[in-house]
Amino acid sequence: MSEPANSGAGEGNVEFVRGLLEAVEGADKQQLLAALPAMIAAACDPQIEFVETPERIDARTYRGHDGVLEAFTRWLEQWERYSFEVERIEGHGEKVLVVASEAAEGQASGAPGNAILYAVYTVRNDKITRYEEFYDEQAALAVLA
């Protein structure tokens, strides 16, 4: 994982998000599903908002710990294999931008899929209060402005 490009403020938030991702980076689908309940409870505010990428035709906004677990479970269930690798983490005050490459193989089709994901985490008091994901870099950057 590359070093963060920080804007000064939010270094603790960068390290918080980095620690979460390092704990599961390289995990396979089943390991991710097993780790999620404890990670969500420890890292997320009870009122968290989880906003799926607007590029998804079935995009939704989930709320609370149960919503985050539902979002991840729904996403992972469609893949036979899924993995991600963090490319870059940047601090922007209370927001943290994570750029990651995703690799997957479809559950039903077996078709491979690869994408670059831009995730914006809002962190307050060492808890994630909002998570927004994008496949469009400019859309992610607009959230940081």
N, C-alpha and C positions, 0 to 999 in steps of 0.2 A: 504494500500500500504506500502511496506517495505521501510526502509531508504536506500538511495543510498550508494553504495560503490564507493567513488570517488578516483581518482588518483591524487587529488590535484587541477589540472587545470580543468576548465570547470564547476565549481560549479554553476555558473550563467546559463549555458546551461542546466544543470540538472533541475534546478528550472523552467526554461522556459518550457521545455518539460513536466515536472510534472504538471505544471499549466494547460497546454493545455489538457492533458489527464484527469485530475481531473474534468475539466469542462464538459466532456462527458462520463466519466466512469459511468456505470449503465444506460445510456440512451438506449432506445430501437431503433430499426431500423429507424422508422419514425422520431424520435427526432434527431438521428445522421444525417439523410439526410437533415433535416431542418437546422441544425447548421453548416453543412459543408461549404457552400459558404462564410459566414462571417469569419469562423475560418481560412479557406485557405487564404483569402485576408489579414487577419491580421497577420498570422503566417508564411506564406511561401514567399520566394523570388520569384519575377515574373519569374525567369528562373529555378525554381526548377526542379529537376529530381526525378521522382518517379519510383523506380525499383521494380517490383513485384517479388515474390519469384521464383527462378529458378525451384523449384519443381512443379510449375504449368505448365501444358502442353501448356496453352495459355498465358504464361507470356509475359508481355510487359513492355517497359519503356515509361512512359508518361512525358511530359514536360509542364511547365507553370501551372498557376492556373487552366485553363480549363482542362488540362490533369489530374491533381490531382483529381478534381471533377469527371471526367469521370471514373478514376480508382476506386474510392470509390463507386460511383453509380453502376458501373458494378459489383463490388464485392457484395454489399449489396442486389442488385436486385435478386440474386439467392437464398436468404434466406427468409423464412417466419419470422423467429426470429433470431436475432443476438445480442450477447453481448460479452464484454471482461472485464477482470479484470487484472489490472497491478500487477504483482508479484514482479518485481524488476526493479530498474533504476540505471544505473551506468554511471558515467562520465568518458570520455576518451578524455580529451582536447576538441576539437571542435566537437567530436562525442559523442553521447549519446546512450547507449544500453538500450532498453526497452524489458523486458521479460513479456509477457502477456498470459493469458489463454483465449482462444476463445471458445464460445459455440454457436451453431447454429442449426437450423432446416431447412431442405431443402424446398424451395418454392414448387416445384412440387412433390417431393417424401415424404416429411414429415420426412425424415430420420434425426436422430440427428448426429451432428458432434462436436467433441471437438479436440482442438489442442493447442500446445504451440507455440506462435509466437515470433520470435526474430527480433526486428526492430532496425535498426541503423539510427539515425537522425544525419545529419551534420548540425550544427548551426553556422552561421557567422553573426555578427552584429544583433543579436536577430531575425533572420529569418532562417527558415529551407531551406537549399539550396539543400539538397539531402535526400531522404528517401529510404532505402533498407530493404526489408523484407525477412525473411528466416524461414523455419521450421526445419532447421538443425543448431544446436547450433554452431558446429565447423565452418561452413561457415560464420556465423555472426561474430564469434570471429576473423576469418581471416581478415575480413574487418577492424577490429579495430587495427590490428597489424601494 
